[in-house]
Each structure stands twice: as C-alpha cells, then as structure tokens.
Amino acid sequence: MLTISPSHQPFHREMTVPGDKSISHRSIMLGALADGVTEITGFLNSADCLSTMACFRALGVDIEETKDRILVHGKGLHGLRAPSVVLDAGNSGTTTRLMAGILAAQSFDSTLTGDDSIKKRPMKRVIDPLRAMGADISGAAGNDCAPLVIHGRSLQGTDWMSPQASAQVKSCILLAALCAGVPASVTEPALSRDHSERMLRAFGAEVTGAVHADGSATAKIPAGCRLLSPGRIEVPGDISSAAFFLAAALMIPGSEILIRHVGINPTRAGILTVLRRMGALVTEENRDDSLEPCADLRVRYSRLSPKDTDEHGNFVIGGGLIPALIDELPVIAVLATQLPCRTLIKDARELRVKESDRIAVMTENLKRMGARIEGTEDGFIIEGGVPLHGAEIDPHLDHRIAMSLAVAALSAEGDTVIRDDDCVRISYPTFFRELLAL
C-alpha cells in the first residue's frame, strides 16, 4: 500500500517520461523480423515490453540490453524457430494479439499465454480475422481467450472489415500478412493508432492508409514485403504516461510543468484536444516530425471551463476522438470531477475489456473519494465541481487506474491509500517516485 497526501504547494518541474509502450513493443517485433541489426533507444523497460522481448528470445532472436540501448539481431521474416516453452505475454494485450498474427504464419506450432487478466480478455477479435486468412488458432479452454494454441501454416490474403477501431486487431492482421507474404487490408469504423503502419514503412514495407469520407479508415499491405532494419529507432516519451503529470499540473493551482520529447502522433494525442477544449493552457515546443511526431509539452495551471458544451450545458467526449485517447480516459474522468459542468464520456465501451473494467473500477473508486459519478454502458456521467476527499483505493491491479487516482489524491482533502500500487510496473515502474518528487 502507498499513502499519498494532498499537495499544498504548486510545483514547477522539467522532466521526461518513459518511452512509448506501443512503439517499444513494435520496435522489438519488427526488429526481430527484419534483416539486419536494429538499435533501439528510449525503450520502455516495463513488464509489458519485457514480455515481448522474452517471447522473441524464446523464438531464437538475439537481443542485447545495455543501460542506454537495445540491440535486436533480426532473423528475417522466416528465421524464427519453434519455441521450447509456452510463450508468456504476461499482462500485455499488445504482445498477445500482435504475436498471434506473427505466430499464425510460421512453420511451427506454439502456445501463447499470459496472466489471469490476459486469460479473461477477448481474443476473438483477432481469432476471427486470422481464421479468415486460414489460420489454425483456438483458445485452449474453448472460450476464445488465452492460452492460444496456434498451429502455424500458410495463410491467404484478406480484406477484413473490423467492427471496432483497434490498433491491435489491425496490427495483428498486417503482421500475419507480412509473415505469410500475402496482401491484406483492414477497414475500421474510425482511424486507430497508426504506430504499426509508420514503423512498417520505416522498415521498408509499402504500407498505405486512407481515411474515407464517412470517417472509416483502411490500411493495406501488399504481398511479398520484406523488412530491412533502418539501423536506429528512437522511442519518444509515452503521451499516456505524460497525461498523468499534465493533469497533476492542472489540479494544483500555480503549477507548471515541461515534459520533454513526448510522442504526439495525432492518432494518440486526443488528450491534448480534450485538455484544450477544457480550457487548459497546453503548448507544444521543439516539434520534431520524424518517424513519430514528438514535441516538448508545457502545461500551466488553468481554471478549467469548457466552452463547447451541448445545448444542455454538458461537456461531451465521444465519437471518433475516443480511439485517440482511450487509455487516458481514466485520468480525464479525474479532471472532469473538477469542471464547472457535467461531463458525458460515451462511445468508450472498450474500457470494459482493458486490464480491468475501467468504467466500473473508476466509478467505484471516485465515489469513494466523494465524486458524483455514474458508469454507463459505454462511459461515464460526471458532475463537476465536487471536492474530493482521501479514501482507500483498490485499482484492481490496473496500472492506469492506480496512476489516475494518485493524481486525484494530490488535490483531495486528507490522505489517500492506494492498494497494490506495484501494478504500475506494467507501464511506468518509476511513476510514484516521479509523482512524489513533485
């Protein structure tokens, strides 16, 4: 358990946050499948990303680690070897779903498992398109969940219409097609994160993408692509990790923070849009548009007051913006408790099947802290302007819940106790040290 006391003084800080989790996963995966050696700097040394690294080592990939860099000695698209152990994705949904696509196209059999949380998370969303490509994949328990038993075989191309905007589903299909040497396209109802497409292009694959007039989006990969290491990948800071400190500065009067070299990919940076709609003073400095757009983010304490409310005075967050901020919605819910209006968060049913049911768990814990919040089928209804008080918090082993409620604790009246605080190792092992350093 960790006790957090409210902050009574403003803070002024310049800092960095750990490397982007999504990009760190993909740098290991594509580096392993490429010809040549890939040097990765800024890699996120967290439990999730280490699970991806362990899986590829079990598949015969040589990965060197030093304090400042990772070296991945690529095996090429057909150089992975049959594992002698069950592959363990730990708590990582990204590892599980993307690895399923890679393994489905191999010439050997494998089993992919994870922790108790992963064994409950829906895998049918990747099983269905992989089976449409001819894959032999099934849940060992017969419930379309991990452990996944995969009999590698030749696959055929697909034009998959995805019912949800999911970067993990899209990436799984693109990687399966890449390894199988067949064409594939994935059309989703809205554009999801495009880290895979950007990185595949950096490795030489001719991946294309288009956003259609109705808001849907399609990504395509042709047959016969091969990957050639670009030499070096610099992973920017994770905006999902930066979000907690941006919110903290907005909760504590007089505070200002500068976070260096943060990824601001438009398919991920929806939180910046929401913060500005709330009236926050957030600026971008030293922008760099290379493999992934990044910038230094500066935020100053602001009295938040949304201007674009609906006809009933509600601040509404939903629609096509949701895929670009799905992981930040818990901390956005914290900020919403302090707005001078009601906030409606909708179209976010995906929160129900994350590391926890984030709608239920955030509602439960913010109510303990005095918030007026109700969970809906696909989001929240939050009454603003309600002071928070300290409470004992149970994040249900969900790292983003624990970090979001730690931010809430900074402006609450009295101490807050967070149970199982070590769950943050999944994405941000040093989070509490950094937060308390404020």
C-alpha positions in Angstrom: 0.0 0.0 0.0 1.1 3.6 -0.7 -0.2 6.7 1.1 -0.4 9.9 -0.8 -1.0 13.2 0.9 -2.5 16.2 -0.8 -0.2 18.8 -2.3 -0.5 22.2 -0.7 2.3 23.9 -2.8 2.5 24.5 -6.6 5.2 22.7 -8.4 7.4 23.8 -11.3 9.3 21.0 -13.0 11.0 19.9 -16.2 11.0 16.2 -16.7 10.9 13.3 -19.1 8.6 10.3 -19.1 9.5 6.7 -20.1 9.4 5.6 -23.7 6.1 5.0 -25.5 4.8 1.5 -24.7 3.2 0.8 -28.1 6.3 1.9 -30.1 8.6 -0.1 -27.8 6.6 -3.3 -28.4 6.7 -2.8 -32.2 10.4 -1.9 -32.3 11.2 -5.3 -30.8 8.8 -7.1 -33.1 9.8 -5.6 -36.4 13.5 -5.6 -35.4 13.2 -9.3 -34.8 11.5 -9.9 -38.2 13.9 -7.6 -40.2 17.2 -8.3 -41.9 20.0 -6.6 -40.0 20.6 -5.2 -36.5 18.2 -2.6 -35.0 19.4 -0.3 -32.3 16.6 1.0 -30.0 17.0 4.0 -27.7 14.3 5.2 -25.3 12.9 1.7 -24.9 10.3 1.3 -22.2 11.8 -1.1 -19.7 8.4 -2.1 -18.2 6.9 -5.5 -17.5 4.7 -5.4 -20.7 7.5 -4.6 -23.0 9.9 -7.1 -21.3 7.2 -9.8 -22.0 7.5 -9.1 -25.7 11.3 -9.3 -25.5 11.1 -12.6 -23.7 8.8 -14.1 -26.3 11.2 -13.2 -29.1 14.2 -14.6 -27.2 12.2 -17.8 -26.9 11.8 -17.7 -30.7 15.5 -17.6 -31.2 16.1 -13.9 -31.5 19.3 -12.5 -30.0 18.5 -9.3 -28.1 21.3 -7.4 -26.3 20.5 -4.9 -23.5 22.6 -2.1 -22.1 21.7 0.8 -19.9 21.1 3.1 -22.9 20.1 0.9 -25.8 18.7 -2.4 -27.0 20.2 -4.2 -30.0 17.9 -6.6 -31.9 19.6 -9.0 -34.2 16.9 -9.6 -36.8 16.2 -13.1 -38.1 14.2 -12.1 -41.2 10.6 -13.0 -41.9 11.3 -16.7 -41.9 14.1 -17.1 -39.3 12.1 -17.6 -36.1 12.5 -21.0 -34.6 9.9 -23.2 -32.8 9.9 -22.3 -29.0 10.7 -25.0 -26.5 8.4 -23.3 -23.9 5.0 -21.8 -23.7 5.3 -18.1 -24.7 4.2 -15.9 -21.9 2.8 -12.4 -22.7 2.3 -11.5 -19.0 -0.3 -8.8 -18.7 0.3 -7.4 -22.2 -2.7 -7.4 -24.6 -0.4 -5.9 -27.3 2.0 -8.8 -27.0 -0.8 -11.4 -27.1 -2.7 -10.0 -30.1 0.2 -9.0 -32.3 2.2 -12.1 -31.5 -0.9 -14.2 -32.5 -0.7 -12.8 -36.0 3.1 -13.4 -36.3 2.9 -17.0 -35.0 -0.1 -17.9 -37.1 2.0 -17.6 -40.3 5.0 -19.6 -39.0 6.0 -23.1 -40.0 5.8 -24.4 -36.4 3.3 -24.7 -33.6 3.2 -22.6 -30.5 1.1 -21.8 -27.4 0.7 -18.2 -26.2 -0.5 -17.5 -22.7 -0.5 -14.7 -20.1 -1.5 -13.8 -16.6 -5.0 -14.1 -15.1 -6.1 -10.8 -16.6 -5.0 -11.7 -20.1 -6.8 -15.1 -19.8 -10.1 -13.1 -19.4 -9.5 -10.5 -22.2 -11.3 -11.0 -25.6 -9.2 -12.6 -28.2 -12.0 -13.5 -30.6 -11.4 -10.1 -32.3 -8.1 -11.4 -33.6 -9.0 -15.1 -33.9 -11.8 -14.4 -36.4 -9.7 -12.5 -38.9 -6.8 -14.9 -38.6 -9.2 -17.8 -39.2 -10.5 -16.0 -42.3 -6.9 -16.0 -43.5 -6.7 -19.8 -43.0 -5.0 -19.8 -39.6 -5.4 -22.7 -37.1 -5.8 -20.9 -33.8 -8.0 -21.6 -30.8 -8.4 -20.9 -27.1 -7.1 -23.9 -25.1 -10.1 -23.5 -22.8 -12.6 -23.3 -25.6 -13.6 -19.7 -24.8 -11.6 -17.8 -27.4 -9.3 -16.5 -24.7 -5.6 -17.2 -23.9 -3.9 -19.6 -23.7 -4.0 -19.6 -27.5 -2.9 -22.8 -29.3 -1.5 -21.9 -32.7 -0.6 -24.4 -35.4 1.4 -22.4 -37.9 0.6 -22.7 -41.6 0.4 -20.9 -44.9 -2.2 -18.1 -44.9 -4.2 -16.4 -47.6 -4.8 -12.7 -48.0 -7.9 -10.9 -46.7 -9.9 -7.7 -46.9 -11.1 -7.5 -43.3 -13.9 -5.2 -42.1 -13.3 -4.7 -38.4 -16.3 -3.9 -36.2 -14.2 -1.8 -33.9 -11.4 0.6 -34.3 -8.5 -1.3 -32.8 -4.8 -0.9 -33.5 -4.1 -4.3 -32.0 -6.5 -6.0 -34.4 -5.2 -4.0 -37.4 -1.6 -4.7 -36.5 -2.3 -8.4 -35.9 -3.7 -8.8 -39.5 -0.9 -6.7 -41.1 1.8 -8.7 -39.3 0.2 -12.0 -40.3 0.0 -11.0 -43.9 3.6 -9.7 -43.8 4.9 -13.0 -42.4 2.8 -15.0 -44.8 3.8 -12.9 -47.8 0.2 -12.2 -48.8 -1.8 -9.0 -49.3 -4.2 -7.7 -46.7 -6.4 -4.7 -46.0 -8.1 -3.7 -42.8 -11.0 -1.3 -42.7 -12.2 0.1 -39.3 -15.0 2.4 -38.4 -12.5 5.1 -37.3 -8.8 5.5 -37.6 -7.0 3.7 -34.8 -3.4 4.2 -33.7 -1.1 4.0 -36.7 2.2 3.2 -35.0 2.5 -0.2 -36.9 2.0 1.4 -40.3 4.6 4.1 -39.6 7.1 1.6 -38.3 6.5 -0.9 -41.1 7.2 1.9 -43.6 10.4 2.8 -41.7 11.5 -0.9 -42.2 10.7 -0.7 -45.9 7.2 -2.2 -46.2 4.9 -0.5 -48.7 2.0 0.0 -46.3 -0.6 2.5 -47.3 -3.5 4.1 -45.5 -6.6 6.2 -46.2 -9.3 7.9 -44.2 -12.7 7.8 -46.0 -15.5 10.4 -46.2 -17.6 8.6 -43.6 -14.7 8.6 -41.1 -13.7 4.9 -41.6 -10.1 4.1 -42.4 -8.3 1.4 -44.4 -4.7 0.2 -44.0 -3.2 -2.1 -46.7 -0.1 -4.2 -47.1 0.9 -5.7 -50.4 2.2 -9.3 -51.0 5.9 -10.0 -50.8 7.2 -7.3 -48.5 10.4 -7.8 -46.6 11.8 -5.8 -43.8 15.2 -4.2 -43.7 16.4 -2.6 -40.4 16.5 1.2 -40.5 19.5 1.0 -38.2 18.2 3.0 -35.3 14.9 3.7 -33.7 14.4 6.5 -31.1 11.3 5.8 -29.0 9.7 9.1 -27.9 8.1 9.6 -24.4 4.7 8.0 -23.9 1.9 10.5 -24.0 -0.2 8.1 -21.9 2.4 8.4 -19.2 2.8 12.2 -19.7 -1.0 12.6 -19.3 -0.9 12.0 -15.5 1.6 14.9 -15.0 -0.3 17.2 -17.4 -3.4 16.5 -15.3 -1.5 17.0 -12.0 -0.3 20.5 -13.1 -4.0 21.3 -13.9 -5.2 20.1 -10.5 -2.7 22.1 -8.3 -3.0 26.0 -8.5 0.1 27.8 -9.6 1.8 24.7 -11.1 3.7 24.5 -14.4 5.4 21.5 -16.0 7.5 20.9 -19.1 7.7 17.3 -20.3 10.5 16.8 -22.9 10.3 14.7 -26.1 6.7 13.3 -25.9 5.1 11.5 -28.8 2.2 13.5 -30.2 1.1 11.2 -33.0 -2.4 12.5 -33.9 -3.9 9.0 -33.6 -2.7 9.0 -29.9 -2.9 12.7 -28.9 -6.6 13.0 -28.3 -5.9 14.1 -24.7 -4.4 17.3 -25.9 -7.5 18.1 -27.9 -9.7 17.4 -24.8 -7.4 19.4 -22.5 -7.6 22.4 -24.8 -11.4 22.0 -25.1 -11.4 22.1 -21.2 -9.6 25.5 -21.4 -6.2 24.2 -20.4 -3.0 26.1 -21.3 -1.1 23.4 -23.2 1.6 24.3 -25.7 4.0 22.3 -27.9 7.6 23.3 -28.2 10.6 22.0 -30.3 8.3 19.8 -32.5 10.0 17.0 -34.5 8.2 15.2 -37.3 10.4 12.2 -38.0 9.3 8.5 -37.6 6.8 9.6 -35.0 5.9 13.3 -34.4 7.0 14.4 -30.9 7.4 17.7 -29.0 8.1 19.2 -25.6 4.8 19.7 -23.8 4.3 22.7 -21.4 1.2 23.0 -19.3 0.3 25.7 -16.8 -2.4 25.6 -14.2 -5.6 26.9 -15.6 -9.1 27.3 -14.3 -10.8 24.7 -16.4 -14.1 25.7 -18.1 -15.2 24.1 -21.3 -16.6 26.4 -23.9 -18.1 23.9 -26.3 -20.8 22.4 -24.2 -24.0 20.9 -25.7 -27.5 22.6 -25.5 -27.9 21.2 -22.0 -24.6 22.5 -20.8 -22.8 19.2 -20.8 -19.2 18.7 -21.9 -19.3 15.7 -24.2 -16.3 13.5 -25.1 -17.1 10.8 -27.6 -17.3 9.7 -31.3 -14.2 9.4 -33.5 -12.0 11.0 -30.8 -12.2 8.0 -28.4 -9.7 5.7 -30.1 -7.1 8.5 -29.8 -7.5 8.8 -26.0 -8.9 5.5 -24.8 -6.0 4.9 -22.3 -6.3 8.5 -21.0 -10.0 8.4 -20.2 -9.4 7.4 -16.5 -7.3 10.5 -15.8 -9.7 12.6 -17.9 -12.5 11.4 -15.6 -10.5 12.7 -12.7 -10.2 16.1 -14.3 -13.9 16.1 -15.1 -14.7 16.0 -11.4 -13.3 19.5 -11.1 -15.0 21.1 -14.1 -17.9 23.6 -13.5 -20.3 21.4 -15.5 -21.4 17.9 -16.1 -19.2 15.7 -18.4 -20.5 12.9 -20.6 -18.0 10.4 -21.8 -19.5 8.0 -24.3 -18.6 5.5 -27.1 -15.9 4.1 -24.9 -17.2 0.6 -24.3 -13.7 -0.7 -24.9 -12.9 0.4 -21.3 -14.9 -2.6 -20.2 -12.3 -5.0 -21.5 -9.0 -3.4 -20.6 -6.8 -4.7 -17.7 -9.9 -4.2 -15.6 -13.4 -3.0 -16.3 -12.2 0.6 -16.1 -15.7 2.1 -16.2 -16.7 0.1 -13.1 -13.4 0.5 -11.3 -13.1 4.2 -11.8 -16.7 4.7 -10.8 -16.3 2.7 -7.7 -13.1 4.5 -6.5 -14.0 8.0 -7.5 -17.3 7.5 -5.5 -15.1 6.5 -2.5 -13.4 9.9 -2.9 -16.7 11.8 -2.9 -17.1 12.3 -6.6 -20.6 12.3 -8.2 -20.1 9.9 -11.0 -22.1 7.1 -12.6 -20.9 4.5 -15.0 -22.9 3.9 -18.2 -22.7 1.0 -20.7 -20.0 2.9 -22.7 -18.7 5.6 -20.4 -19.4 8.0 -17.5 -21.7 10.8 -16.3 -19.7 13.0 -14.1 -21.0 16.0 -12.1 -18.2 18.6 -11.8 -17.3 21.0 -9.1 -17.4 18.4 -6.3 -14.4 18.5 -3.8 -12.6 15.1 -3.4 -11.5 13.6 -0.1 -9.0 10.9 0.7 -10.0 7.3 0.7 -8.6 3.7 0.4 -8.4 2.9 -3.2 -8.4 -0.5 -4.9 -7.2 -0.2 -8.5 -7.9 -3.9 -9.2 -4.3 -4.4 -10.4 -4.8 -1.9 -13.2 -1.9 0.4 -13.7 -3.7 3.3 -15.3 -6.4 3.3 -12.6 -3.8 3.4 -9.9 -1.9 6.3 -11.5 -5.1 8.3 -12.3 -6.4 8.1 -8.7 -2.9 9.1 -7.4 -3.4 12.3 -9.4 -6.8 12.7 -7.8 -5.2 12.2 -4.4 -3.0 15.3 -4.9 -5.9 17.7 -4.7 -8.1 15.6 -2.3 -8.7 16.6 1.3 -6.9 14.1 3.5 -4.7 11.1 2.7 -5.4 8.5 0.1 -4.2 4.9 0.4 -3.6 3.0 -2.8 -3.6 -0.8 -2.6 -1.4 -2.9 -4.8 0.5 0.1 -6.0 3.2 -2.0 -7.7 0.8 -2.7 -10.6 2.3 0.4 -12.2 5.3 -1.6 -13.2 3.2 -2.7 -16.3 3.8 0.6 -18.0 5.6 3.1 -15.7 7.8 1.4 -13.0 9.1 4.7 -11.5 5.8 6.6 -11.6 5.3 7.0 -7.8 8.8 8.1 -7.4 8.3 10.7 -10.1 5.0 11.8 -8.7 6.2 12.2 -5.1 9.2 14.1 -6.4 6.8 16.9 -7.5 
